[in-house]
Amino acid sequence: MTDRLSNELREAERQVDNEFSNNSLLSGPFAQAAWYFVAYFEDHFAREYIHPPNDELRSSCAG
């Protein structure tokens, strides 16, 4: 069977796998790692609602 993925894509996959295996969250308890993971995304997406881009803010004030 031949490999359909390019060498560049395989190298990117190796880099992603390497970063994952070096992540310090892997050495802690699962619950703690999961909390940090969820908290990061919650903060990221909540920030969009708390501080909307300028265009959305202007349109909501004008209407």
PDBQT receptor file of N, H, CA, C and O in Angstrom, charges set to zero:
ATOM      1  N   MET A   1       0.846  -1.183   0.000  1.00  0.00    +0.000 N 
ATOM      2  CA  MET A   1       0.000   0.000   0.000  1.00  0.00    +0.000 C 
ATOM      3  C   MET A   1       0.888   1.242   0.000  1.00  0.00    +0.000 C 
ATOM      4  O   MET A   1       1.842   1.328   0.774  1.00  0.00    +0.000 OA
ATOM      5  N   THR A   2       0.580   2.184  -0.852  1.00  0.00    +0.000 N 
ATOM      6  H   THR A   2      -0.195   2.115  -1.480  1.00  0.00    +0.000 HD
ATOM      7  CA  THR A   2       1.384   3.402  -0.930  1.00  0.00    +0.000 C 
ATOM      8  C   THR A   2       0.801   4.480  -0.017  1.00  0.00    +0.000 C 
ATOM      9  O   THR A   2      -0.399   4.510   0.257  1.00  0.00    +0.000 OA
ATOM     10  N   ASP A   3       1.673   5.346   0.435  1.00  0.00    +0.000 N 
ATOM     11  H   ASP A   3       2.647   5.321   0.211  1.00  0.00    +0.000 HD
ATOM     12  CA  ASP A   3       1.262   6.448   1.312  1.00  0.00    +0.000 C 
ATOM     13  C   ASP A   3       0.743   7.595   0.451  1.00  0.00    +0.000 C 
ATOM     14  O   ASP A   3       1.471   8.116  -0.394  1.00  0.00    +0.000 OA
ATOM     15  N   ARG A   4      -0.495   7.986   0.659  1.00  0.00    +0.000 N 
ATOM     16  H   ARG A   4      -1.086   7.563   1.346  1.00  0.00    +0.000 HD
ATOM     17  CA  ARG A   4      -1.104   9.041  -0.159  1.00  0.00    +0.000 C 
ATOM     18  C   ARG A   4      -0.778  10.439   0.357  1.00  0.00    +0.000 C 
ATOM     19  O   ARG A   4      -1.029  11.425  -0.335  1.00  0.00    +0.000 OA
ATOM     20  N   LEU A   5      -0.225  10.537   1.556  1.00  0.00    +0.000 N 
ATOM     21  H   LEU A   5      -0.021   9.735   2.118  1.00  0.00    +0.000 HD
ATOM     22  CA  LEU A   5       0.080  11.844   2.128  1.00  0.00    +0.000 C 
ATOM     23  C   LEU A   5       1.491  12.280   1.755  1.00  0.00    +0.000 C 
ATOM     24  O   LEU A   5       2.407  11.465   1.648  1.00  0.00    +0.000 OA
ATOM     25  N   SER A   6       1.638  13.572   1.563  1.00  0.00    +0.000 N 
ATOM     26  H   SER A   6       0.894  14.234   1.650  1.00  0.00    +0.000 HD
ATOM     27  CA  SER A   6       2.948  14.112   1.200  1.00  0.00    +0.000 C 
ATOM     28  C   SER A   6       3.896  14.055   2.390  1.00  0.00    +0.000 C 
ATOM     29  O   SER A   6       3.473  13.922   3.538  1.00  0.00    +0.000 OA
ATOM     30  N   ASN A   7       5.173  14.158   2.094  1.00  0.00    +0.000 N 
ATOM     31  H   ASN A   7       5.517  14.266   1.161  1.00  0.00    +0.000 HD
ATOM     32  CA  ASN A   7       6.179  14.188   3.161  1.00  0.00    +0.000 C 
ATOM     33  C   ASN A   7       5.975  15.387   4.079  1.00  0.00    +0.000 C 
ATOM     34  O   ASN A   7       6.193  15.288   5.286  1.00  0.00    +0.000 OA
ATOM     35  N   GLU A   8       5.557  16.522   3.512  1.00  0.00    +0.000 N 
ATOM     36  H   GLU A   8       5.381  16.601   2.531  1.00  0.00    +0.000 HD
ATOM     37  CA  GLU A   8       5.318  17.723   4.306  1.00  0.00    +0.000 C 
ATOM     38  C   GLU A   8       4.184  17.504   5.298  1.00  0.00    +0.000 C 
ATOM     39  O   GLU A   8       4.273  17.915   6.455  1.00  0.00    +0.000 OA
ATOM     40  N   LEU A   9       3.126  16.858   4.843  1.00  0.00    +0.000 N 
ATOM     41  H   LEU A   9       3.053  16.524   3.903  1.00  0.00    +0.000 HD
ATOM     42  CA  LEU A   9       1.994  16.583   5.726  1.00  0.00    +0.000 C 
ATOM     43  C   LEU A   9       2.381  15.578   6.807  1.00  0.00    +0.000 C 
ATOM     44  O   LEU A   9       1.968  15.719   7.958  1.00  0.00    +0.000 OA
ATOM     45  N   ARG A  10       3.153  14.586   6.455  1.00  0.00    +0.000 N 
ATOM     46  H   ARG A  10       3.488  14.471   5.519  1.00  0.00    +0.000 HD
ATOM     47  CA  ARG A  10       3.632  13.623   7.460  1.00  0.00    +0.000 C 
ATOM     48  C   ARG A  10       4.508  14.330   8.504  1.00  0.00    +0.000 C 
ATOM     49  O   ARG A  10       4.417  14.027   9.694  1.00  0.00    +0.000 OA
ATOM     50  N   GLU A  11       5.350  15.264   8.068  1.00  0.00    +0.000 N 
ATOM     51  H   GLU A  11       5.424  15.510   7.102  1.00  0.00    +0.000 HD
ATOM     52  CA  GLU A  11       6.203  16.001   9.003  1.00  0.00    +0.000 C 
ATOM     53  C   GLU A  11       5.353  16.869   9.925  1.00  0.00    +0.000 C 
ATOM     54  O   GLU A  11       5.627  16.949  11.122  1.00  0.00    +0.000 OA
ATOM     55  N   ALA A  12       4.327  17.518   9.385  1.00  0.00    +0.000 N 
ATOM     56  H   ALA A  12       4.104  17.453   8.412  1.00  0.00    +0.000 HD
ATOM     57  CA  ALA A  12       3.427  18.323  10.225  1.00  0.00    +0.000 C 
ATOM     58  C   ALA A  12       2.726  17.429  11.247  1.00  0.00    +0.000 C 
ATOM     59  O   ALA A  12       2.556  17.818  12.403  1.00  0.00    +0.000 OA
ATOM     60  N   GLU A  13       2.325  16.247  10.827  1.00  0.00    +0.000 N 
ATOM     61  H   GLU A  13       2.463  15.931   9.888  1.00  0.00    +0.000 HD
ATOM     62  CA  GLU A  13       1.687  15.299  11.744  1.00  0.00    +0.000 C 
ATOM     63  C   GLU A  13       2.653  14.882  12.857  1.00  0.00    +0.000 C 
ATOM     64  O   GLU A  13       2.251  14.777  14.015  1.00  0.00    +0.000 OA
ATOM     65  N   ARG A  14       3.909  14.648  12.515  1.00  0.00    +0.000 N 
ATOM     66  H   ARG A  14       4.235  14.734  11.573  1.00  0.00    +0.000 HD
ATOM     67  CA  ARG A  14       4.914  14.293  13.532  1.00  0.00    +0.000 C 
ATOM     68  C   ARG A  14       5.115  15.444  14.523  1.00  0.00    +0.000 C 
ATOM     69  O   ARG A  14       5.257  15.215  15.724  1.00  0.00    +0.000 OA
ATOM     70  N   GLN A  15       5.126  16.679  14.018  1.00  0.00    +0.000 N 
ATOM     71  H   GLN A  15       5.010  16.866  13.042  1.00  0.00    +0.000 HD
ATOM     72  CA  GLN A  15       5.296  17.840  14.895  1.00  0.00    +0.000 C 
ATOM     73  C   GLN A  15       4.127  17.983  15.858  1.00  0.00    +0.000 C 
ATOM     74  O   GLN A  15       4.327  18.257  17.042  1.00  0.00    +0.000 OA
ATOM     75  N   VAL A  16       2.915  17.800  15.363  1.00  0.00    +0.000 N 
ATOM     76  H   VAL A  16       2.753  17.578  14.402  1.00  0.00    +0.000 HD
ATOM     77  CA  VAL A  16       1.723  17.880  16.220  1.00  0.00    +0.000 C 
ATOM     78  C   VAL A  16       1.777  16.792  17.286  1.00  0.00    +0.000 C 
ATOM     79  O   VAL A  16       1.526  17.057  18.461  1.00  0.00    +0.000 OA
ATOM     80  N   ASP A  17       2.104  15.571  16.877  1.00  0.00    +0.000 N 
ATOM     81  H   ASP A  17       2.309  15.355  15.922  1.00  0.00    +0.000 HD
ATOM     82  CA  ASP A  17       2.203  14.468  17.836  1.00  0.00    +0.000 C 
ATOM     83  C   ASP A  17       3.274  14.732  18.882  1.00  0.00    +0.000 C 
ATOM     84  O   ASP A  17       3.087  14.412  20.056  1.00  0.00    +0.000 OA
ATOM     85  N   ASN A  18       4.386  15.309  18.469  1.00  0.00    +0.000 N 
ATOM     86  H   ASN A  18       4.538  15.569  17.515  1.00  0.00    +0.000 HD
ATOM     87  CA  ASN A  18       5.471  15.623  19.392  1.00  0.00    +0.000 C 
ATOM     88  C   ASN A  18       5.042  16.686  20.400  1.00  0.00    +0.000 C 
ATOM     89  O   ASN A  18       5.318  16.552  21.592  1.00  0.00    +0.000 OA
ATOM     90  N   GLU A  19       4.378  17.728  19.941  1.00  0.00    +0.000 N 
ATOM     91  H   GLU A  19       4.153  17.837  18.972  1.00  0.00    +0.000 HD
ATOM     92  CA  GLU A  19       3.901  18.774  20.855  1.00  0.00    +0.000 C 
ATOM     93  C   GLU A  19       2.901  18.199  21.849  1.00  0.00    +0.000 C 
ATOM     94  O   GLU A  19       2.929  18.541  23.031  1.00  0.00    +0.000 OA
ATOM     95  N   PHE A  20       2.027  17.332  21.376  1.00  0.00    +0.000 N 
ATOM     96  H   PHE A  20       2.005  17.054  20.416  1.00  0.00    +0.000 HD
ATOM     97  CA  PHE A  20       1.046  16.705  22.254  1.00  0.00    +0.000 C 
ATOM     98  C   PHE A  20       1.745  15.890  23.336  1.00  0.00    +0.000 C 
ATOM     99  O   PHE A  20       1.402  15.993  24.514  1.00  0.00    +0.000 OA
ATOM    100  N   SER A  21       2.721  15.085  22.939  1.00  0.00    +0.000 N 
ATOM    101  H   SER A  21       3.000  15.002  21.983  1.00  0.00    +0.000 HD
ATOM    102  CA  SER A  21       3.393  14.237  23.924  1.00  0.00    +0.000 C 
ATOM    103  C   SER A  21       4.238  15.029  24.906  1.00  0.00    +0.000 C 
ATOM    104  O   SER A  21       4.531  14.536  25.995  1.00  0.00    +0.000 OA
ATOM    105  N   ASN A  22       4.646  16.262  24.543  1.00  0.00    +0.000 N 
ATOM    106  H   ASN A  22       4.409  16.662  23.658  1.00  0.00    +0.000 HD
ATOM    107  CA  ASN A  22       5.429  17.107  25.448  1.00  0.00    +0.000 C 
ATOM    108  C   ASN A  22       4.572  18.049  26.289  1.00  0.00    +0.000 C 
ATOM    109  O   ASN A  22       5.104  18.821  27.087  1.00  0.00    +0.000 OA
ATOM    110  N   ASN A  23       3.248  17.995  26.119  1.00  0.00    +0.000 N 
ATOM    111  H   ASN A  23       2.816  17.367  25.472  1.00  0.00    +0.000 HD
ATOM    112  CA  ASN A  23       2.349  18.885  26.844  1.00  0.00    +0.000 C 
ATOM    113  C   ASN A  23       2.342  18.529  28.331  1.00  0.00    +0.000 C 
ATOM    114  O   ASN A  23       2.148  17.371  28.698  1.00  0.00    +0.000 OA
ATOM    115  N   SER A  24       2.555  19.532  29.179  1.00  0.00    +0.000 N 
ATOM    116  H   SER A  24       2.713  20.473  28.881  1.00  0.00    +0.000 HD
ATOM    117  CA  SER A  24       2.629  19.292  30.624  1.00  0.00    +0.000 C 
ATOM    118  C   SER A  24       1.296  18.833  31.224  1.00  0.00    +0.000 C 
ATOM    119  O   SER A  24       1.281  18.268  32.317  1.00  0.00    +0.000 OA
ATOM    120  N   LEU A  25       0.182  19.066  30.531  1.00  0.00    +0.000 N 
ATOM    121  H   LEU A  25       0.195  19.525  29.642  1.00  0.00    +0.000 HD
ATOM    122  CA  LEU A  25      -1.106  18.609  31.054  1.00  0.00    +0.000 C 
ATOM    123  C   LEU A  25      -1.209  17.089  31.077  1.00  0.00    +0.000 C 
ATOM    124  O   LEU A  25      -2.029  16.535  31.810  1.00  0.00    +0.000 OA
ATOM    125  N   LEU A  26      -0.392  16.416  30.287  1.00  0.00    +0.000 N 
ATOM    126  H   LEU A  26       0.274  16.866  29.692  1.00  0.00    +0.000 HD
ATOM    127  CA  LEU A  26      -0.429  14.953  30.274  1.00  0.00    +0.000 C 
ATOM    128  C   LEU A  26       0.131  14.346  31.552  1.00  0.00    +0.000 C 
ATOM    129  O   LEU A  26      -0.180  13.200  31.877  1.00  0.00    +0.000 OA
ATOM    130  N   SER A  27       0.948  15.093  32.279  1.00  0.00    +0.000 N 
ATOM    131  H   SER A  27       1.200  16.024  32.015  1.00  0.00    +0.000 HD
ATOM    132  CA  SER A  27       1.557  14.534  33.487  1.00  0.00    +0.000 C 
ATOM    133  C   SER A  27       0.680  14.718  34.726  1.00  0.00    +0.000 C 
ATOM    134  O   SER A  27       0.955  14.114  35.762  1.00  0.00    +0.000 OA
ATOM    135  N   GLY A  28      -0.358  15.533  34.641  1.00  0.00    +0.000 N 
ATOM    136  H   GLY A  28      -0.581  16.024  33.798  1.00  0.00    +0.000 HD
ATOM    137  CA  GLY A  28      -1.235  15.774  35.786  1.00  0.00    +0.000 C 
ATOM    138  C   GLY A  28      -2.426  14.853  35.776  1.00  0.00    +0.000 C 
ATOM    139  O   GLY A  28      -2.614  14.063  34.851  1.00  0.00    +0.000 OA
ATOM    140  N   PRO A  29      -3.237  14.963  36.820  1.00  0.00    +0.000 N 
ATOM    141  CA  PRO A  29      -4.479  14.169  36.864  1.00  0.00    +0.000 C 
ATOM    142  C   PRO A  29      -5.416  14.576  35.720  1.00  0.00    +0.000 C 
ATOM    143  O   PRO A  29      -5.434  15.732  35.298  1.00  0.00    +0.000 OA
ATOM    144  N   PHE A  30      -6.185  13.616  35.235  1.00  0.00    +0.000 N 
ATOM    145  H   PHE A  30      -6.171  12.677  35.578  1.00  0.00    +0.000 HD
ATOM    146  CA  PHE A  30      -7.075  13.876  34.108  1.00  0.00    +0.000 C 
ATOM    147  C   PHE A  30      -8.051  15.011  34.404  1.00  0.00    +0.000 C 
ATOM    148  O   PHE A  30      -8.249  15.885  33.559  1.00  0.00    +0.000 OA
ATOM    149  N   ALA A  31      -8.660  15.015  35.579  1.00  0.00    +0.000 N 
ATOM    150  H   ALA A  31      -8.499  14.305  36.265  1.00  0.00    +0.000 HD
ATOM    151  CA  ALA A  31      -9.658  16.034  35.907  1.00  0.00    +0.000 C 
ATOM    152  C   ALA A  31      -9.047  17.435  35.844  1.00  0.00    +0.000 C 
ATOM    153  O   ALA A  31      -9.681  18.369  35.353  1.00  0.00    +0.000 OA
ATOM    154  N   GLN A  32      -7.835  17.578  36.335  1.00  0.00    +0.000 N 
ATOM    155  H   GLN A  32      -7.320  16.820  36.735  1.00  0.00    +0.000 HD
ATOM    156  CA  GLN A  32      -7.172  18.887  36.304  1.00  0.00    +0.000 C 
ATOM    157  C   GLN A  32      -6.871  19.298  34.866  1.00  0.00    +0.000 C 
ATOM    158  O   GLN A  32      -7.096  20.450  34.494  1.00  0.00    +0.000 OA
ATOM    159  N   ALA A  33      -6.371  18.384  34.066  1.00  0.00    +0.000 N 
ATOM    160  H   ALA A  33      -6.187  17.448  34.368  1.00  0.00    +0.000 HD
ATOM    161  CA  ALA A  33      -6.074  18.694  32.670  1.00  0.00    +0.000 C 
ATOM    162  C   ALA A  33      -7.353  19.059  31.919  1.00  0.00    +0.000 C 
ATOM    163  O   ALA A  33      -7.365  20.004  31.130  1.00  0.00    +0.000 OA
ATOM    164  N   ALA A  34      -8.424  18.313  32.165  1.00  0.00    +0.000 N 
ATOM    165  H   ALA A  34      -8.414  17.545  32.806  1.00  0.00    +0.000 HD
ATOM    166  CA  ALA A  34      -9.698  18.600  31.501  1.00  0.00    +0.000 C 
ATOM    167  C   ALA A  34     -10.226  19.962  31.912  1.00  0.00    +0.000 C 
ATOM    168  O   ALA A  34     -10.773  20.689  31.083  1.00  0.00    +0.000 OA
ATOM    169  N   TRP A  35     -10.068  20.320  33.188  1.00  0.00    +0.000 N 
ATOM    170  H   TRP A  35      -9.623  19.729  33.861  1.00  0.00    +0.000 HD
ATOM    171  CA  TRP A  35     -10.535  21.626  33.656  1.00  0.00    +0.000 C 
ATOM    172  C   TRP A  35      -9.794  22.745  32.936  1.00  0.00    +0.000 C 
ATOM    173  O   TRP A  35     -10.416  23.699  32.467  1.00  0.00    +0.000 OA
ATOM    174  N   TYR A  36      -8.477  22.638  32.846  1.00  0.00    +0.000 N 
ATOM    175  H   TYR A  36      -7.972  21.863  33.227  1.00  0.00    +0.000 HD
ATOM    176  CA  TYR A  36      -7.706  23.675  32.148  1.00  0.00    +0.000 C 
ATOM    177  C   TYR A  36      -8.109  23.765  30.686  1.00  0.00    +0.000 C 
ATOM    178  O   TYR A  36      -8.208  24.862  30.136  1.00  0.00    +0.000 OA
ATOM    179  N   PHE A  37      -8.340  22.627  30.056  1.00  0.00    +0.000 N 
ATOM    180  H   PHE A  37      -8.259  21.737  30.503  1.00  0.00    +0.000 HD
ATOM    181  CA  PHE A  37      -8.740  22.601  28.655  1.00  0.00    +0.000 C 
ATOM    182  C   PHE A  37     -10.080  23.316  28.459  1.00  0.00    +0.000 C 
ATOM    183  O   PHE A  37     -10.212  24.172  27.584  1.00  0.00    +0.000 OA
ATOM    184  N   VAL A  38     -11.062  22.960  29.273  1.00  0.00    +0.000 N 
ATOM    185  H   VAL A  38     -10.955  22.265  29.984  1.00  0.00    +0.000 HD
ATOM    186  CA  VAL A  38     -12.393  23.568  29.172  1.00  0.00    +0.000 C 
ATOM    187  C   VAL A  38     -12.341  25.051  29.544  1.00  0.00    +0.000 C 
ATOM    188  O   VAL A  38     -12.985  25.873  28.891  1.00  0.00    +0.000 OA
ATOM    189  N   ALA A  39     -11.590  25.397  30.575  1.00  0.00    +0.000 N 
ATOM    190  H   ALA A  39     -11.067  24.730  31.106  1.00  0.00    +0.000 HD
ATOM    191  CA  ALA A  39     -11.497  26.792  31.011  1.00  0.00    +0.000 C 
ATOM    192  C   ALA A  39     -10.885  27.662  29.924  1.00  0.00    +0.000 C 
ATOM    193  O   ALA A  39     -11.315  28.798  29.727  1.00  0.00    +0.000 OA
ATOM    194  N   TYR A  40      -9.891  27.145  29.221  1.00  0.00    +0.000 N 
ATOM    195  H   TYR A  40      -9.542  26.222  29.382  1.00  0.00    +0.000 HD
ATOM    196  CA  TYR A  40      -9.274  27.912  28.138  1.00  0.00    +0.000 C 
ATOM    197  C   TYR A  40     -10.300  28.247  27.061  1.00  0.00    +0.000 C 
ATOM    198  O   TYR A  40     -10.421  29.400  26.647  1.00  0.00    +0.000 OA
ATOM    199  N   PHE A  41     -11.034  27.238  26.611  1.00  0.00    +0.000 N 
ATOM    200  H   PHE A  41     -10.936  26.301  26.947  1.00  0.00    +0.000 HD
ATOM    201  CA  PHE A  41     -12.013  27.476  25.556  1.00  0.00    +0.000 C 
ATOM    202  C   PHE A  41     -13.190  28.307  26.038  1.00  0.00    +0.000 C 
ATOM    203  O   PHE A  41     -13.732  29.113  25.281  1.00  0.00    +0.000 OA
ATOM    204  N   GLU A  42     -13.581  28.124  27.264  1.00  0.00    +0.000 N 
ATOM    205  H   GLU A  42     -13.141  27.470  27.879  1.00  0.00    +0.000 HD
ATOM    206  CA  GLU A  42     -14.662  28.949  27.810  1.00  0.00    +0.000 C 
ATOM    207  C   GLU A  42     -14.236  30.414  27.810  1.00  0.00    +0.000 C 
ATOM    208  O   GLU A  42     -15.006  31.287  27.411  1.00  0.00    +0.000 OA
ATOM    209  N   ASP A  43     -13.022  30.679  28.253  1.00  0.00    +0.000 N 
ATOM    210  H   ASP A  43     -12.396  29.970  28.577  1.00  0.00    +0.000 HD
ATOM    211  CA  ASP A  43     -12.506  32.046  28.270  1.00  0.00    +0.000 C 
ATOM    212  C   ASP A  43     -12.401  32.601  26.856  1.00  0.00    +0.000 C 
ATOM    213  O   ASP A  43     -12.755  33.754  26.610  1.00  0.00    +0.000 OA
ATOM    214  N   HIS A  44     -11.923  31.795  25.943  1.00  0.00    +0.000 N 
ATOM    215  H   HIS A  44     -11.636  30.858  26.142  1.00  0.00    +0.000 HD
ATOM    216  CA  HIS A  44     -11.758  32.234  24.560  1.00  0.00    +0.000 C 
ATOM    217  C   HIS A  44     -13.096  32.632  23.934  1.00  0.00    +0.000 C 
ATOM    218  O   HIS A  44     -13.202  33.694  23.322  1.00  0.00    +0.000 OA
ATOM    219  N   PHE A  45     -14.103  31.796  24.083  1.00  0.00    +0.000 N 
ATOM    220  H   PHE A  45     -14.018  30.933  24.581  1.00  0.00    +0.000 HD
ATOM    221  CA  PHE A  45     -15.390  32.080  23.459  1.00  0.00    +0.000 C 
ATOM    222  C   PHE A  45     -16.211  33.101  24.244  1.00  0.00    +0.000 C 
ATOM    223  O   PHE A  45     -16.967  33.867  23.647  1.00  0.00    +0.000 OA
ATOM    224  N   ALA A  46     -16.080  33.125  25.548  1.00  0.00    +0.000 N 
ATOM    225  H   ALA A  46     -15.466  32.502  26.033  1.00  0.00    +0.000 HD
ATOM    226  CA  ALA A  46     -16.799  34.119  26.339  1.00  0.00    +0.000 C 
ATOM    227  C   ALA A  46     -16.274  35.517  26.034  1.00  0.00    +0.000 C 
ATOM    228  O   ALA A  46     -17.034  36.485  26.057  1.00  0.00    +0.000 OA
ATOM    229  N   ARG A  47     -14.998  35.624  25.751  1.00  0.00    +0.000 N 
ATOM    230  H   ARG A  47     -14.381  34.837  25.732  1.00  0.00    +0.000 HD
ATOM    231  CA  ARG A  47     -14.395  36.929  25.441  1.00  0.00    +0.000 C 
ATOM    232  C   ARG A  47     -15.073  37.559  24.231  1.00  0.00    +0.000 C 
ATOM    233  O   ARG A  47     -15.215  38.780  24.173  1.00  0.00    +0.000 OA
ATOM    234  N   GLU A  48     -15.493  36.750  23.266  1.00  0.00    +0.000 N 
ATOM    235  H   GLU A  48     -15.378  35.758  23.313  1.00  0.00    +0.000 HD
ATOM    236  CA  GLU A  48     -16.172  37.277  22.084  1.00  0.00    +0.000 C 
ATOM    237  C   GLU A  48     -17.497  37.937  22.451  1.00  0.00    +0.000 C 
ATOM    238  O   GLU A  48     -17.905  38.902  21.805  1.00  0.00    +0.000 OA
ATOM    239  N   TYR A  49     -18.172  37.431  23.479  1.00  0.00    +0.000 N 
ATOM    240  H   TYR A  49     -17.841  36.647  24.004  1.00  0.00    +0.000 HD
ATOM    241  CA  TYR A  49     -19.448  38.016  23.892  1.00  0.00    +0.000 C 
ATOM    242  C   TYR A  49     -19.245  39.207  24.812  1.00  0.00    +0.000 C 
ATOM    243  O   TYR A  49     -20.020  40.163  24.779  1.00  0.00    +0.000 OA
ATOM    244  N   ILE A  50     -18.220  39.152  25.620  1.00  0.00    +0.000 N 
ATOM    245  H   ILE A  50     -17.590  38.375  25.646  1.00  0.00    +0.000 HD
ATOM    246  CA  ILE A  50     -17.951  40.258  26.549  1.00  0.00    +0.000 C 
ATOM    247  C   ILE A  50     -17.345  41.440  25.814  1.00  0.00    +0.000 C 
ATOM    248  O   ILE A  50     -17.688  42.591  26.082  1.00  0.00    +0.000 OA
ATOM    249  N   HIS A  51     -16.442  41.152  24.887  1.00  0.00    +0.000 N 
ATOM    250  H   HIS A  51     -16.164  40.217  24.669  1.00  0.00    +0.000 HD
ATOM    251  CA  HIS A  51     -15.766  42.189  24.102  1.00  0.00    +0.000 C 
ATOM    252  C   HIS A  51     -15.984  41.913  22.621  1.00  0.00    +0.000 C 
ATOM    253  O   HIS A  51     -15.074  41.421  21.954  1.00  0.00    +0.000 OA
ATOM    254  N   PRO A  52     -17.179  42.218  22.082  1.00  0.00    +0.000 N 
ATOM    255  CA  PRO A  52     -17.439  41.923  20.666  1.00  0.00    +0.000 C 
ATOM    256  C   PRO A  52     -16.567  42.808  19.770  1.00  0.00    +0.000 C 
ATOM    257  O   PRO A  52     -16.132  43.882  20.186  1.00  0.00    +0.000 OA
ATOM    258  N   PRO A  53     -16.318  42.354  18.551  1.00  0.00    +0.000 N 
ATOM    259  CA  PRO A  53     -15.589  43.196  17.598  1.00  0.00    +0.000 C 
ATOM    260  C   PRO A  53     -16.281  44.544  17.440  1.00  0.00    +0.000 C 
ATOM    261  O   PRO A  53     -17.491  44.636  17.645  1.00  0.00    +0.000 OA
ATOM    262  N   ASN A  54     -15.553  45.574  17.085  1.00  0.00    +0.000 N 
ATOM    263  H   ASN A  54     -14.570  45.499  16.917  1.00  0.00    +0.000 HD
ATOM    264  CA  ASN A  54     -16.083  46.947  17.009  1.00  0.00    +0.000 C 
ATOM    265  C   ASN A  54     -17.309  47.067  16.116  1.00  0.00    +0.000 C 
ATOM    266  O   ASN A  54     -18.235  47.804  16.456  1.00  0.00    +0.000 OA
ATOM    267  N   ASP A  55     -17.345  46.382  15.007  1.00  0.00    +0.000 N 
ATOM    268  H   ASP A  55     -16.592  45.784  14.731  1.00  0.00    +0.000 HD
ATOM    269  CA  ASP A  55     -18.496  46.481  14.106  1.00  0.00    +0.000 C 
ATOM    270  C   ASP A  55     -19.766  45.979  14.776  1.00  0.00    +0.000 C 
ATOM    271  O   ASP A  55     -20.819  46.600  14.633  1.00  0.00    +0.000 OA
ATOM    272  N   GLU A  56     -19.691  44.869  15.505  1.00  0.00    +0.000 N 
ATOM    273  H   GLU A  56     -18.835  44.365  15.621  1.00  0.00    +0.000 HD
ATOM    274  CA  GLU A  56     -20.886  44.357  16.185  1.00  0.00    +0.000 C 
ATOM    275  C   GLU A  56     -21.344  45.306  17.279  1.00  0.00    +0.000 C 
ATOM    276  O   GLU A  56     -22.544  45.490  17.486  1.00  0.00    +0.000 OA
ATOM    277  N   LEU A  57     -20.394  45.908  17.978  1.00  0.00    +0.000 N 
ATOM    278  H   LEU A  57     -19.420  45.759  17.810  1.00  0.00    +0.000 HD
ATOM    279  CA  LEU A  57     -20.724  46.835  19.046  1.00  0.00    +0.000 C 
ATOM    280  C   LEU A  57     -21.433  48.068  18.473  1.00  0.00    +0.000 C 
ATOM    281  O   LEU A  57     -22.433  48.527  19.024  1.00  0.00    +0.000 OA
ATOM    282  N   ARG A  58     -20.917  48.587  17.386  1.00  0.00    +0.000 N 
ATOM    283  H   ARG A  58     -20.105  48.214  16.938  1.00  0.00    +0.000 HD
ATOM    284  CA  ARG A  58     -21.546  49.769  16.771  1.00  0.00    +0.000 C 
ATOM    285  C   ARG A  58     -22.954  49.471  16.268  1.00  0.00    +0.000 C 
ATOM    286  O   ARG A  58     -23.862  50.285  16.437  1.00  0.00    +0.000 OA
ATOM    287  N   SER A  59     -23.135  48.305  15.649  1.00  0.00    +0.000 N 
ATOM    288  H   SER A  59     -22.397  47.644  15.512  1.00  0.00    +0.000 HD
ATOM    289  CA  SER A  59     -24.459  47.987  15.106  1.00  0.00    +0.000 C 
ATOM    290  C   SER A  59     -25.467  47.775  16.215  1.00  0.00    +0.000 C 
ATOM    291  O   SER A  59     -26.640  48.104  16.043  1.00  0.00    +0.000 OA
ATOM    292  N   SER A  60     -25.042  47.228  17.363  1.00  0.00    +0.000 N 
ATOM    293  H   SER A  60     -24.089  46.960  17.503  1.00  0.00    +0.000 HD
ATOM    294  CA  SER A  60     -25.983  47.028  18.455  1.00  0.00    +0.000 C 
ATOM    295  C   SER A  60     -26.327  48.357  19.128  1.00  0.00    +0.000 C 
ATOM    296  O   SER A  60     -27.429  48.506  19.658  1.00  0.00    +0.000 OA
ATOM    297  N   CYS A  61     -25.418  49.313  19.118  1.00  0.00    +0.000 N 
ATOM    298  H   CYS A  61     -24.524  49.192  18.688  1.00  0.00    +0.000 HD
ATOM    299  CA  CYS A  61     -25.691  50.630  19.734  1.00  0.00    +0.000 C 
ATOM    300  C   CYS A  61     -26.551  51.493  18.826  1.00  0.00    +0.000 C 
ATOM    301  O   CYS A  61     -27.330  52.320  19.301  1.00  0.00    +0.000 OA
ATOM    302  N   ALA A  62     -26.411  51.302  17.520  1.00  0.00    +0.000 N 
ATOM    303  H   ALA A  62     -25.779  50.631  17.134  1.00  0.00    +0.000 HD
ATOM    304  CA  ALA A  62     -27.144  52.141  16.574  1.00  0.00    +0.000 C 
ATOM    305  C   ALA A  62     -28.603  51.745  16.453  1.00  0.00    +0.000 C 
ATOM    306  O   ALA A  62     -29.438  52.563  16.068  1.00  0.00    +0.000 OA
ATOM    307  N   GLY A  63     -28.918  50.506  16.776  1.00  0.00    +0.000 N 
ATOM    308  H   GLY A  63     -28.239  49.841  17.089  1.00  0.00    +0.000 HD
ATOM    309  CA  GLY A  63     -30.250  50.003  16.491  1.00  0.00    +0.000 C 
ATOM    310  C   GLY A  63     -31.201  50.197  17.573  1.00  0.00    +0.000 C 
ATOM    311  O   GLY A  63     -32.364  49.813  17.449  1.00  0.00    +0.000 OA
TER     312      GLY A  63
